[in-house]
């Protein structure tokens, strides 16, 4: 169980904001932090990992106090059992894949964990190559494996797949779920991709202005107060075209493109890249912007 109850005054070029958190995350859960940019999601990850010190409050993980302002307890990032995966990979360019992984080993730790991780995320063909010779997806697999070398209890993912194309993103999601289950992790994801959040998460917390304003199970979170439909799935608007008096909106769902006929008002309310629900009710297609 991760218990967070803290405050931290944040300052940026846009002004100041009070991060005021009260979170309880069960051991073994896969949770996502959702919200607009600047809501406090990444700062939440940073205070949990020890990269940012709260002004007041406590962080207790599985019965161990990581931070307590009143008792002046503040474990260093190295003392917290966390694996952190960033968007930019942060690999050592002068080292091979194997050297990047082995560099993360603790003194006296067996190298067998490296071989285990290489097998799980399928890096065997790349061990002697340097990061510059790898694709973005391959580099992110190395970053994911390296974050797990020290067998952390918590895996933190800060928009790790946002720079990848849809096909590679989908494949990396499978690897993330595989390691989450294989290592019995508690995983915390920050992402703006609705489909990704629903696919990976058990539970979602929505942040706004530094506070949790809503939470719920992943399957229900984005369906609250929406129309009842026979089916519903999420996708990304990739094309909008006018055909005589109607509009055709092309939506990328997984590896398939679904075309939905809609009227002028609905079409003009959408832009390329929007995340939408595609649903059907009484045989009529419905598009809902998320």
Order of alpha helices (4+ residues) and beta strands (2+ residues): beta-beta-beta-alpha-beta-beta-beta-beta-alpha-alpha-alpha-beta-alpha-beta-alpha-beta-beta-alpha-beta-beta-beta-alpha-beta-beta
